[in-house]
Amino acid sequence: NTDILGENLGLLSVLSVVCLRSVFGQVSYSIPEEMSKGSLVGNIAQDLGLDVKRLKSGKARIYTGEGTEYIELNKERGALVIKERIDREALCGQTTPCALDFQIILENPMQFYSVTVEITDINDNSPGFKNSDMKFDISETVQIGSKFVLEKAVDDDVGINGLQSYSLSSSDIFILNPYRIGGSRNVEMVLKKTLDREKQDRVSLILTALDGGNPQLSGTIQIVITVLDANDNAPVCSPAEFKTNVKENSVKGTVLTTVSASDADEGPHGQVRYSISNAPKGSSELFDIDEDSGVFTLVGKLDYEKFRHYEIDVQASDAGGNADVCKVIIEVLDTNDNPPTINIMSTSSSISEDVKPGTVLTMMNVQDPDSNENGKVHCILDDHVHFKISSTSTNFFSIVTDSELDRERASEYNITVTCSDEGVPSLSSSVTLTLQISDVNDNEPLFERSSYEACIVENNTPGVSVFTVRATDADWNQNARVSYILEDSSVNGVPVSSYVSVSADSGVIHAVRSFDYEQIKDFQFRVKAQDGGSPPLSSNVTVKMLIQDQNDNPPQVLYPVQTGGSVVAEMVPRSADVGYLVTKVVAVDVDSGQNAWLSYKLQKATDRALFEVGSQNGEIRTIRQVSDKDAVKQRLSVIVEDNGQPSRSATIIVNVAVADSFPEVLSEFSDFPHDKEYNDNLTFYLVLALAVVSFLFITCLVVIISVKIYRWRQSRILYHSNLPVIPYYPPRYSDTLGTTGTLQHVYNYEVCRTTDSRKSDCKFGRAGSQNVLIMDPSCSGTMQPMQSEKTAMTINSLYCFDNKEPLSLDILIKALCNVGHIAPKCLVQISDGTQINDPYSTCHADKTKQKKSRSSRV
């Protein structure tokens, strides 16, 4: 269509002017029209000297402005291929050469290359006529050589493939006469033989238009001629061409020119009528001519950017069919009616704040279809100190950084680009670009204060929060996420982490332990604030922790010294005057401040009228003259209080003796009662001791009874059993009277009895050292074991009243093990001198028998 064709022509003409060169390179290709989709245009990567990887990493793409994208980029192959079918006639019309101009855009860094693809014509269109036939009314009196303009054919192809010639079917009346006006091929029919209506009133001819392609294409139109009666003169245009200029913004109805032609005939044959013939596509809707007056007027909207030149044939004909052709040539004048068009070729919506000056942010193509000064454009930025705009080539602009950026000052920029032409008046257009500044970890966390000082009251609960340190980071997101760390240090040789801790997220300082002001009054530590960037940045701050004193310690009396059971008294002579210094109560308080301010007062006294206590210094003085009537024993109770809230106190008892001599004091204070508190404590401990002793006595008694019962049961078991008689072996000790015997080794004794003895066994454990038995020569055997620390029992003497012979060791052991069951007539003298009578009277008589019937095993 005419409008689309004109728009494409205008766009391509502008592109062909402004895209002839590029900053980085240019390449041209030539391809025929009507290539199939996917056909190869050229290896753009190789021709531009680019690596295929660069096309991928740079996100290469084709920029065509607002035009249709007929060619696409295959980044895998680095080749340009056909994307859409290309019709050269629809794209460029009759304009030659016909070319597609586009840019290839690369990012990181931004680059662009200009590419021109020329579209060559193929003979795909045959010549054609607008109408299917042409009709002429010609008078029979028309002179030989008269010319009749024929409709010209149209061939959308160009060059050799376009319209080349005409031919007329065989006729001896008319011949063809091709001619050119301007650049168009016109044709007319010339009369070569007189017409005779009476012989032939109607003539039919075929006009054929031929192109020069291979194969050759053609188009035809039928010419119908009606022969009329005599009309001797044909109209004549004067002049043959009418030229006029008109502005593209002219309103409808504007008279462009008046076409005039004259006819020498008179009457109806001399009246000339005008009509438009052979008008280019689209012009019939733009222009009109008055058929009677020949006034040529504008009836449509002109557009310089679509069509700048029109050539229109106006036919002037009379009533007899004679005609002449007048040429109307219209030049459309440009007006500044198009503002610049800003096309964003490539842009970055976000950049890092650490980019260097000169970094390309956006590339633009600005087009103005107007001509001359009206089509010249320049672009500016709004006031931005950080950016500038530069022209890389004609109508191509780049926005670059002009200084360093700081996201903390501005995280977003709205950059307005205004492009204006140089027409009068100037037209402009603008576009606003939004640019986000991405963060870089270039700011360290900053604490709100250069140092902190916090207080905590002693005796605090472990884990209580003390205060909060806070740091802020001017960066964003992860780079601004602050965590708090307690730096390693020590306080009095102890790690600071055993005193305080810090919350990593909130910066809250917690007390790990309960503080005691009397042990530590203050300490310092450092807290580090670290962001989450990579690498992380940090800063630290010093924190001084002050421990506040609590009144948790009562006063301690240093003098007079309090003793547990003795009475200490201060002596005051009866001759003491008023104000006599008896003594001074000295006390201290380990607290501090007001908690350590002490005051003294007399709480109780035997005679309040005799003594007073200094409230500040603790001095006890007399407030009157001592008299003989005053008691010797004076008891003063002094209370010492601190100034804390609540206050704590201590009480001291001061005993005062009013006497002139020391013996008098002793006699009076010998029966001085102890403190009630001391007596109460003594009573408590006595009761406790009695309870413990009673418990131990009962426990021992139960154990002894249990052991006795157990042994008795064992003896009953042995009594009813039939055990063999164990032979007797003489003991290994000296049995000679008057001598002493010593056992050679440490022994274990196990005494076994026969079934008739009715006695249980008795076992002695081995002693820890050697035992020595000393035998008395006077028939009184004295056994004195020499024991170590582990020896458990000593028997001093053993007497036999019958024959004064010493008892054998086995009989002695049996006697000891069976007290209450065996009663020989023997007395056992233990260490305290107590004698125990043995009920057995035949102790010595049956000695031989007993030796044979009993056995001792050493």
C-alpha positions in Angstrom: 0.0 0.0 0.0 1.0 3.6 -0.6 1.1 4.7 3.0 3.0 1.7 4.2 5.4 1.9 1.3 6.0 5.6 2.0 6.5 5.0 5.7 9.1 2.3 5.0 10.8 4.5 2.4 11.1 7.3 4.9 12.4 5.1 7.7 14.9 3.4 5.4 16.1 6.7 4.0 16.7 8.0 7.4 18.4 4.9 8.5 20.6 4.8 5.4 21.7 8.3 6.3 22.4 8.0 10.0 23.7 4.5 10.2 26.5 4.6 7.7 29.1 4.2 10.4 29.5 3.0 13.9 31.8 3.5 16.7 33.0 0.0 16.8 32.6 -1.3 13.1 30.4 -1.8 10.1 29.7 -4.6 7.8 27.6 -4.9 4.7 25.8 -7.8 2.9 23.8 -8.2 -0.2 21.0 -10.7 -0.6 18.1 -11.2 -3.0 14.6 -10.7 -1.9 12.2 -13.5 -1.2 14.8 -15.7 0.6 13.2 -18.5 2.7 13.3 -18.3 6.5 16.5 -19.5 8.1 18.6 -18.8 5.0 22.1 -17.6 5.8 22.9 -13.9 5.3 26.5 -13.9 6.6 28.8 -14.9 9.4 28.7 -11.8 11.4 31.0 -13.0 14.2 33.8 -13.7 11.7 33.2 -10.6 9.7 33.3 -8.4 12.8 36.2 -10.2 14.4 34.2 -11.4 17.4 34.3 -14.6 19.3 31.1 -16.6 19.5 31.5 -16.6 23.3 31.5 -12.8 23.3 28.1 -12.9 21.5 26.8 -15.1 24.3 28.4 -13.3 27.2 27.5 -9.9 25.8 23.8 -10.9 25.3 24.1 -9.9 21.6 20.9 -8.8 20.0 19.7 -6.9 16.9 18.3 -3.4 17.3 16.1 -2.1 14.4 14.4 0.8 16.1 10.7 0.7 15.3 11.1 -1.2 12.1 10.3 -4.9 11.5 13.0 -7.3 12.3 13.5 -9.3 9.1 16.9 -10.7 10.1 17.8 -12.4 13.4 21.1 -13.3 15.0 22.0 -16.9 15.7 24.4 -16.6 18.7 25.3 -20.3 18.6 26.7 -20.0 15.1 27.5 -16.3 15.1 25.5 -15.9 11.9 22.8 -13.7 10.6 19.8 -15.6 9.2 16.5 -14.7 7.6 13.7 -14.3 10.1 10.8 -13.0 8.0 10.2 -13.1 4.2 11.6 -9.9 2.6 9.6 -8.3 -0.2 11.7 -5.6 -1.7 8.8 -3.9 -3.4 6.8 -3.7 -0.1 9.9 -2.6 1.7 11.4 0.0 -0.6 9.0 0.5 -3.5 10.9 2.1 -6.4 13.8 3.4 -4.2 17.1 2.0 -5.1 19.2 0.7 -3.6 17.0 -1.0 -1.0 18.8 -1.8 2.2 18.1 -2.9 5.8 20.2 -1.0 8.3 20.3 -2.3 11.9 22.7 -2.4 14.9 24.1 -5.4 16.9 24.2 -4.5 20.6 26.6 -6.0 23.0 26.7 -5.5 26.8 29.3 -5.9 29.5 30.8 -3.7 28.1 28.3 -2.0 25.9 29.2 -2.0 22.2 27.3 -1.7 19.0 28.1 -2.5 15.4 26.2 -1.2 12.3 25.1 -3.8 9.7 23.7 -3.0 6.2 22.0 -5.6 4.2 21.2 -4.6 0.6 18.1 -6.3 -0.8 18.4 -6.9 -4.5 15.4 -7.2 -6.8 14.2 -10.4 -8.5 11.6 -10.3 -11.4 8.7 -11.4 -9.3 6.2 -8.7 -10.5 4.8 -8.3 -14.1 3.9 -4.9 -15.6 0.3 -4.0 -15.0 -2.3 -1.4 -15.9 -4.7 0.3 -13.5 -7.7 -0.2 -15.7 -8.7 -3.1 -17.8 -9.4 -0.9 -20.9 -9.1 2.6 -22.3 -11.7 4.4 -24.4 -11.2 7.2 -26.9 -13.7 9.3 -28.9 -11.9 10.6 -32.0 -13.3 12.8 -34.7 -12.9 11.5 -38.2 -11.4 14.9 -39.2 -8.5 14.5 -36.8 -5.3 15.2 -38.6 -2.6 12.6 -39.2 0.0 12.8 -36.5 -2.4 13.6 -33.7 -1.3 12.1 -30.4 -3.4 10.3 -27.8 -1.9 9.7 -24.4 -2.2 6.1 -23.2 -2.3 4.8 -19.7 1.1 3.8 -18.6 1.9 0.5 -17.0 3.3 0.0 -13.6 6.0 -2.6 -12.7 7.0 -2.8 -9.0 10.3 -4.3 -9.9 13.2 -2.0 -10.5 16.1 -1.9 -12.9 16.1 -4.4 -15.7 13.2 -6.2 -14.1 11.1 -3.1 -14.3 9.0 -1.8 -17.2 11.1 -1.6 -20.4 8.8 -1.3 -23.4 5.4 -1.2 -24.9 3.9 -2.9 -28.0 0.6 -2.3 -29.9 -1.4 -4.9 -31.7 -1.2 -4.8 -35.5 -2.8 -1.6 -36.8 -2.3 0.5 -39.9 -4.1 3.5 -38.3 -2.1 4.1 -35.1 1.5 3.7 -34.0 3.1 3.8 -30.6 5.4 6.6 -29.5 7.2 5.9 -26.1 8.6 8.9 -24.3 10.0 10.0 -20.9 9.0 12.8 -18.7 11.3 13.0 -15.8 12.1 9.5 -14.8 8.8 7.8 -15.8 8.2 5.9 -19.0 5.2 7.2 -20.9 3.6 6.1 -24.1 1.2 7.8 -26.6 -0.7 6.7 -29.6 -0.1 8.6 -32.9 -2.6 8.7 -35.8 -0.8 7.7 -39.0 -3.9 7.4 -41.3 -7.1 9.4 -41.7 -10.1 8.1 -40.0 -13.3 7.5 -41.9 -16.4 7.0 -39.8 -18.3 5.7 -42.7 -15.9 2.8 -43.3 -15.0 2.0 -39.6 -16.7 3.7 -36.7 -15.0 1.6 -34.0 -11.4 0.5 -33.6 -10.1 -2.0 -30.9 -6.4 -2.4 -30.1 -4.3 -4.2 -27.5 -1.4 -2.4 -25.7 1.2 -4.7 -24.1 3.8 -3.6 -21.5 7.0 -5.6 -21.2 9.8 -5.8 -18.6 13.4 -6.9 -19.1 13.5 -9.8 -16.7 14.3 -13.3 -17.4 11.9 -14.8 -18.1 10.2 -11.7 -19.4 6.8 -10.7 -17.9 4.1 -8.6 -19.5 0.8 -6.9 -19.0 -2.0 -5.8 -21.4 -4.8 -3.3 -21.7 -7.5 -3.0 -24.4 -7.9 0.3 -26.3 -11.4 1.0 -27.7 -11.6 4.0 -30.2 -15.0 5.4 -31.3 -14.8 7.5 -34.5 -16.8 10.7 -34.3 -17.8 13.4 -36.8 -15.5 16.2 -37.6 -13.6 18.1 -34.8 -10.7 19.8 -36.5 -8.6 21.1 -33.6 -7.3 19.4 -30.4 -6.7 21.2 -27.1 -3.2 22.3 -26.4 -1.7 22.7 -22.9 0.0 25.9 -22.3 2.5 25.4 -20.8 3.0 21.7 -21.0 4.3 21.4 -17.4 2.8 23.1 -14.3 5.2 23.1 -11.3 4.2 24.1 -7.8 5.5 23.8 -4.2 3.3 23.1 -1.2 4.0 22.8 2.5 3.2 19.4 4.0 1.0 21.1 6.6 -1.2 22.8 4.0 -4.9 22.4 4.8 -7.4 20.7 2.6 -8.8 22.9 -0.2 -5.5 24.7 -0.9 -5.3 25.7 -4.6 -2.0 24.3 -5.9 -2.2 25.5 -9.5 -4.6 26.0 -12.5 -4.1 23.9 -15.5 -5.0 25.6 -18.8 -5.4 24.3 -22.3 -6.8 26.0 -25.4 -8.8 24.6 -28.3 -9.1 26.5 -31.6 -12.5 25.1 -32.4 -15.7 26.9 -31.6 -18.8 25.8 -30.0 -18.9 22.5 -28.2 -15.8 21.3 -29.9 -13.8 24.2 -28.4 -14.8 23.5 -24.8 -11.9 21.8 -22.9 -12.5 19.5 -20.0 -9.8 18.5 -17.5 -9.2 15.1 -15.8 -6.4 13.4 -13.9 -4.8 10.5 -15.6 -1.9 8.3 -14.8 -1.8 9.4 -11.1 0.8 7.6 -8.8 -0.5 5.4 -6.1 -2.2 7.3 -3.4 -2.2 10.6 -5.2 -5.8 10.3 -6.4 -6.9 10.7 -2.7 -4.7 13.8 -2.3 -5.5 15.9 -5.3 -8.5 17.0 -7.5 -9.0 19.1 -10.5 -12.0 21.1 -11.6 -13.0 19.6 -15.0 -14.2 23.0 -16.3 -11.8 25.5 -14.8 -8.7 23.3 -14.4 -8.1 24.4 -10.8 -5.8 21.9 -9.2 -6.5 21.7 -5.4 -5.3 19.7 -2.3 -8.0 17.4 -0.9 -5.9 15.2 1.4 -3.1 15.3 4.0 0.4 15.6 2.7 3.4 14.1 4.5 6.8 15.1 3.5 8.3 12.1 5.3 6.2 9.7 3.0 6.2 11.4 -0.4 8.2 14.5 -1.3 7.5 14.6 -5.0 4.4 14.0 -7.2 4.1 14.0 -11.0 0.5 13.9 -12.2 -0.8 13.8 -15.8 -3.8 16.0 -16.5 -5.7 15.3 -19.7 -7.3 18.2 -21.5 -9.9 17.0 -24.0 -12.7 18.6 -26.1 -16.0 17.2 -26.9 -14.8 15.7 -30.1 -12.3 13.4 -28.4 -9.2 15.4 -29.1 -6.9 15.7 -26.1 -3.6 16.9 -24.8 -1.7 15.9 -21.6 -0.5 18.5 -19.2 2.1 17.5 -16.6 1.6 18.8 -13.0 4.8 18.5 -10.9 4.3 19.1 -7.1 7.1 19.5 -4.7 6.2 18.9 -1.0 8.0 21.2 1.3 9.1 20.0 4.8 7.8 21.6 7.9 9.0 20.8 11.4 6.1 18.7 12.3 7.8 15.7 13.8 9.5 15.7 17.2 12.6 13.5 17.6 11.9 9.8 18.4 14.1 8.4 21.2 14.7 4.7 20.9 16.5 2.9 23.7 18.9 0.5 22.2 20.3 -0.9 25.5 20.1 0.2 29.1 21.2 -0.9 32.5 18.5 -0.8 35.2 21.0 -1.3 38.0 24.7 -0.7 38.4 27.1 -1.1 41.2 28.1 2.0 43.2 31.8 1.2 42.6 31.7 1.6 38.8 34.4 3.8 37.3 33.6 7.1 35.6 32.9 6.6 31.9 30.9 3.5 32.3 28.2 3.3 29.6 24.7 3.0 31.1 22.4 3.5 28.1 22.7 3.6 24.4 20.0 5.5 22.4 19.1 6.1 18.7 17.3 9.3 18.1 15.5 9.8 14.8 13.7 12.8 13.3 12.2 12.2 9.9 12.1 15.9 9.1 14.8 17.2 6.7 17.6 19.7 7.0 17.6 21.7 10.2 14.3 20.2 11.2 15.9 16.8 11.3 19.0 17.7 13.2 18.8 16.7 16.9 20.8 17.1 20.0 20.2 15.6 23.5 20.8 16.9 27.0 20.4 15.5 30.5 18.6 17.1 33.4 21.0 18.5 36.0 22.9 15.4 37.1 26.4 15.8 38.3 27.1 12.1 38.2 26.1 11.5 34.5 26.6 12.9 31.1 25.5 12.2 27.6 27.8 11.9 24.6 27.2 11.3 20.9 29.0 8.3 19.5 27.9 8.9 15.9 25.1 10.7 14.1 21.9 10.3 16.0 23.5 7.8 18.4 23.9 8.8 22.0 25.3 7.2 25.1 24.7 8.0 28.8 27.8 7.4 30.8 28.9 8.0 34.4 30.7 11.3 35.0 31.8 10.8 38.6 31.9 8.2 41.4 28.6 7.1 42.8 27.6 6.5 46.4 24.5 4.4 47.1 24.4 5.7 50.7 23.8 9.2 49.3 21.4 8.3 46.5 20.2 4.7 45.9 18.1 5.6 42.8 18.4 8.1 40.0 15.7 9.2 37.6 17.6 10.4 34.6 15.6 12.5 32.1 16.9 12.7 28.6 15.5 15.5 26.4 16.2 15.5 22.7 15.3 18.6 20.5 15.6 19.3 16.8 16.8 22.6 15.3 13.6 23.5 13.6 11.7 26.7 14.1 9.9 26.3 16.4 12.0 23.5 17.9 10.2 20.3 18.8 11.5 18.0 21.5 10.7 14.7 23.2 12.0 13.2 26.4 12.3 9.9 28.2 13.0 9.2 31.9 15.3 6.3 32.8 15.3 4.8 36.3 18.6 3.7 37.5 19.1 1.6 40.7 22.4 1.8 42.5 23.4 -1.6 43.9 25.2 -1.7 47.2 28.9 -2.5 47.8 30.1 -3.2 51.3 32.1 0.0 51.6 30.9 1.2 55.0 31.8 -0.3 58.4 29.3 -0.4 61.2 29.4 2.7 63.4 28.4 2.8 67.1 26.1 5.5 68.3 28.7 6.6 70.8 32.5 6.6 70.8 32.4 4.8 74.2 29.8 3.5 76.6 29.6 3.5 80.4 27.0 1.4 82.1 26.1 0.7 85.7 24.8 -2.4 87.4 23.9 -2.9 91.0 25.8 -5.6 92.8 24.1 -8.8 93.9 22.3 -8.9 90.5 20.6 -11.9 89.1 22.9 -13.8 86.6 21.7 -13.3 83.1 20.0 -9.9 83.7 20.3 -7.5 80.8 22.4 -4.4 81.7 22.2 -2.2 78.6 22.4 -2.2 74.8 25.1 -1.1 72.4 23.8 -0.2 69.0 25.7 0.2 65.7 24.3 1.1 62.3 25.7 0.4 58.9 24.9 2.8 56.0 25.1 -0.1 53.5 22.0 -2.1 52.5 20.6 -5.6 53.0 23.2 -8.2 53.9 26.0 -5.6 53.9 24.1 -3.6 56.6 23.2 -6.6 58.8 25.2 -6.0 62.0 26.2 -8.7 64.5 27.9 -8.0 67.8 30.9 -9.9 69.2 32.5 -9.7 72.6 36.3 -9.3 72.1 38.6 -11.6 74.0 40.1 -9.9 77.1 40.6 -10.6 80.8 39.6 -8.9 84.0 42.0 -9.7 86.9 43.2 -12.7 85.0 39.7 -14.1 84.4 38.2 -14.1 80.8 35.7 -11.2 80.4 33.2 -13.7 78.9 32.8 -15.1 82.5 31.6 -11.6 83.5 29.4 -10.4 80.6 28.0 -11.6 77.3 26.6 -9.8 74.3 23.6 -10.8 72.1 24.9 -11.2 68.6 21.7 -9.8 67.0 20.5 -7.1 69.4 23.7 -6.0 71.1 22.1 -6.4 74.5 24.8 -6.8 77.2 24.0 -9.5 79.9 25.6 -10.1 83.2 26.9 -13.6 83.4 27.5 -13.6 87.1 26.4 -11.9 90.2 28.8 -9.0 90.9 30.2 -8.1 94.3 31.2 -4.5 94.7 33.5 -5.3 97.5 35.5 -7.6 95.1 35.4 -5.6 91.8 34.2 -2.1 91.4 34.6 -1.6 87.6 36.1 -3.2 84.6 36.3 -2.5 80.8 35.7 -4.7 77.8 35.4 -4.1 74.0 32.5 -5.0 71.8 33.0 -5.5 68.0 30.2 -4.7 65.5 30.7 -6.7 62.3 28.5 -6.5 59.1 27.5 -9.4 56.9 29.3 -8.2 53.8 32.1 -10.1 52.0 34.6 -9.4 53.1 33.0 -8.2 56.4 33.8 -4.8 57.9 33.9 -4.1 61.6 34.4 -1.5 64.3 34.7 -1.7 68.0 33.8 0.3 71.1 35.0 0.3 74.7 32.4 -0.3 77.4 33.1 0.5 81.0 31.0 -1.4 83.5 30.6 0.3 86.9 29.4 -1.9 89.8 27.1 0.1 92.1 27.3 -0.7 95.8 24.4 -2.1 97.7 24.0 -2.0 101.5 24.7 -5.8 101.8 27.3 -5.7 104.5 26.5 -4.8 108.2 29.1 -2.9 110.1 31.9 -4.9 111.7 33.1 -4.0 115.2 36.9 -4.1 115.4 37.1 -2.9 119.0 36.4 -3.9 121.7 37.1 -7.4 120.6 34.3 -9.8 121.5 35.4 -13.2 123.0 33.3 -16.3 123.2 33.3 -17.1 126.9 35.4 -14.6 128.7 34.3 -11.3 130.0 36.3 -8.2 129.1 35.5 -5.1 131.1 36.6 -1.5 130.9 37.6 0.0 134.2 36.4 3.5 135.2 37.7 4.9 138.5 35.2 6.3 140.8 37.0 9.5 140.7 36.4 9.9 137.0 35.1 13.3 135.9 32.4 14.2 133.5 33.5 13.3 129.9 35.9 10.7 131.0 36.7 8.5 128.0 35.8 5.0 128.9 36.6 3.3 125.6 36.0 3.8 121.9 33.9 1.5 119.7 35.7 1.1 116.4 33.7 -0.3 113.5 34.1 -0.5 109.8 31.7 -1.2 106.9 33.1 -2.7 103.7 30.4 -1.0 101.7 31.0 2.4 100.2 29.4 5.8 100.1 26.5 6.3 102.3 26.3 2.6 102.9 29.6 2.9 104.8 28.7 6.0 106.9 28.4 4.7 110.5 26.6 6.1 113.4 26.8 5.0 117.1 24.1 5.1 119.7 23.5 3.6 123.1 20.8 1.0 122.9 20.7 -0.4 126.5 22.6 0.5 129.6 22.6 -0.4 133.3 22.6 3.3 134.0 21.7 5.5 131.1 22.4 8.6 133.1 26.0 7.6 133.5 27.3 7.0 130.0 26.8 8.3 126.5 28.2 7.2 123.0 29.4 9.7 120.4 27.2 9.3 117.4 30.0 9.9 114.9 33.2 8.6 116.7 31.8 5.8 118.9 33.5 7.2 122.0 31.9 6.1 125.3 32.2 8.8 127.9 30.7 9.6 131.3 28.1 12.2 131.3 28.1 12.8 135.1 30.4 12.4 138.0 30.8 8.8 139.2 29.5 8.3 142.7 29.9 5.6 145.3 26.3 4.5 144.8 26.9 3.5 141.2 27.1 -0.3 140.7 30.4 -1.8 140.0 29.1 -3.8 137.1 27.8 -1.7 134.2 26.6 -3.3 131.0 26.3 -1.2 127.9 24.7 -2.3 124.6 26.0 -0.1 121.7 24.4 -0.4 118.2 26.4 0.6 115.1 24.3 1.5 112.1 25.2 2.4 108.5 23.4 5.0 106.4 22.1 2.6 103.7 18.6 2.1 102.6 17.5 0.0 104.4 20.2 0.4 107.0 22.1 -2.5 108.6 23.5 -2.6 112.1 25.7 -4.5 114.5 25.5 -4.6 118.3 28.3 -4.8 120.8 28.2 -5.4 124.5 30.6 -3.3 126.5 31.1 -4.3 130.1 32.3 -1.5 132.4 33.6 -1.9 135.9 33.3 1.1 138.1 36.0 0.4 140.7 39.3 1.7 141.9 41.1 -1.6 142.4 41.4 -4.7 140.3 40.5 -7.3 143.0 37.2 -5.6 143.4 36.6 -6.0 139.7 37.5 -9.7 139.9 35.1 -10.4 142.7 32.3 -8.7 141.1 32.7 -10.2 137.6 33.5 -13.8 138.5 29.8 -14.8 138.3 29.0 -12.5 135.4 26.4 -14.3 133.3 27.2 -15.1 129.8 25.4 -13.8 126.9 22.0 -15.3 126.4 22.9 -15.9 122.8 26.0 -17.9 123.9 24.0 -19.9 126.4 21.3 -20.7 123.8 24.0 -22.0 121.5 25.6 -24.1 124.2 22.2 -25.7 125.1 21.6 -26.5 121.4 25.0 -28.2 121.0 24.6 -30.2 124.2 21.2 -31.5 123.2 22.6 -32.4 119.7 25.5 -34.3 121.3 23.2 -36.2 123.6 21.0 -37.3 120.7 24.0 -38.5 118.7 25.4 -40.5 121.6 22.0 -42.1 122.3 21.7 -43.1 118.6 25.1 -44.6 118.6 24.5 -46.6 121.8 21.2 -48.0 120.5 22.9 -49.0 117.3 25.7 -50.8 119.0 23.3 -52.6 121.3 21.3 -53.9 118.3 24.5 -55.0 116.6 25.7 -56.9 119.6 22.4 -58.7 120.2 22.3 -59.6 116.5 25.8 -61.1 116.6 24.9 -63.1 119.8 21.8 -64.6 118.2 23.8 -65.5 115.1 26.5 -67.3 117.1 24.0 -69.1 119.2 22.3 -70.5 116.1 25.6 -71.6 114.7 26.4 -73.5 117.9 23.1 -75.4 117.7 23.8 -76.4 114.2 27.3 -77.9 115.2 25.8 -79.7 118.2 23.5 -81.8 116.1 26.2 -82.7 113.5 28.5 -85.7 113.4 32.0 -84.3 112.8 35.1 -86.5 112.9 37.6 -86.1 115.7 40.5 -83.9 114.6 43.8 -85.1 116.0 45.6 -83.0 118.4 48.9 -81.4 117.7 51.0 -79.9 120.4 51.2 -76.2 120.3 54.5 -74.6 119.1 55.4 -72.7 122.2 57.6 -73.4 125.3 55.7 -75.1 128.2 58.6 -75.0 130.7 57.9 -73.3 134.0 60.1 -70.4 134.8 60.8 -69.6 131.2 59.3 -67.3 128.7 58.1 -68.4 125.4 57.8 -66.5 122.2 55.8 -67.5 119.2 58.1 -67.6 116.2 55.6 -66.2 113.7 52.4 -64.5 113.3 49.6 -67.1 113.5 46.0 -67.6 112.7 44.3 -69.8 115.3 41.3 -71.9 114.4 39.9 -74.0 117.3 37.6 -76.9 116.4 35.7 -79.0 118.9 34.2 -82.5 118.8 30.5 -83.1 118.7 30.3 -83.8 122.4 31.9 -80.6 123.4 28.7 -78.8 122.5 30.8 -75.7 121.8 31.0 -73.7 118.6 34.2 -72.9 116.8 36.1 -69.7 117.4 38.3 -68.0 114.8 40.9 -65.3 115.4 42.1 -63.1 112.6 45.8 -62.7 112.0 47.3 -59.8 113.8 49.2 -57.1 112.0 52.5 -57.8 113.9 54.2 -60.6 115.9 52.7 -61.4 119.4 54.9 -62.2 122.4 53.5 -64.4 125.2 55.4 -64.1 128.6 54.7 -67.1 130.9 54.8 -66.6 134.7 56.9 -69.4 136.4 54.6 -69.3 139.5 51.8 -71.2 137.7 50.2 -68.0 136.8 50.6 -67.7 133.1 50.8 -64.1 132.1 50.2 -63.4 128.4 51.2 -60.0 127.2 50.9 -59.6 123.5 53.2 -57.0 121.9 50.9 -55.6 119.3 51.0 -53.1 116.5 48.5 -50.3 116.1 46.0 -52.8 114.6 46.0 -55.2 117.7 42.5 -55.3 119.0 42.6 -57.1 122.4 45.1 -57.6 125.4 44.8 -60.2 128.1 47.2 -59.4 131.0 47.0 -62.4 133.3 45.5 -65.9 133.5 45.6 -67.8 136.9 44.9 -71.4 137.6 44.1 -72.2 141.3 44.4 -76.0 141.2 48.0 -76.8 140.2 49.4 -73.5 139.3 50.2 -74.8 135.8 49.8 -72.6 132.9 46.9 -73.3 130.6 47.6 -74.4 127.1 46.9 -71.9 124.4 44.0 -73.9 122.9 42.2 -74.1 126.2 42.8 -70.4 126.7 41.2 -69.6 123.3 38.3 -71.9 124.0 37.7 -70.3 127.3 37.6 -66.9 125.7 35.3 -68.0 122.9 32.8 -69.8 125.1 32.2 -67.5 128.0 29.0 -68.6 129.7 29.2 -72.1 128.4 32.5 -73.4 129.8 33.2 -72.7 133.5 36.6 -74.0 134.6 37.9 -72.8 138.0 40.0 -70.0 136.5 40.1 -66.4 137.1 40.9 -64.0 134.2 42.3 -60.7 135.2 41.9 -58.0 132.5 43.7 -54.8 132.3 41.5 -52.8 134.7 42.1 -55.4 137.5 38.7 -57.0 137.4 38.7 -60.7 138.0 36.3 -63.0 136.3 35.6 -66.4 138.0 35.7 -69.5 135.6 33.0 -71.9 136.7 35.0 -75.0 135.6 36.6 -76.6 138.7 38.3 -79.5 136.9 40.4 -77.2 134.7 43.8 -78.7 135.6 42.6 -82.3 136.3 41.4 -83.0 132.9 44.2 -81.2 131.1 45.6 -84.4 129.6 42.2 -85.6 128.5 41.3 -82.2 127.1 44.6 -82.1 125.1 43.8 -85.5 123.6 40.2 -84.7 122.8 40.7 -81.2 121.5 42.9 -80.1 118.7 44.6 -76.8 118.2 45.7 -75.9 114.7 48.3 -73.2 114.3 
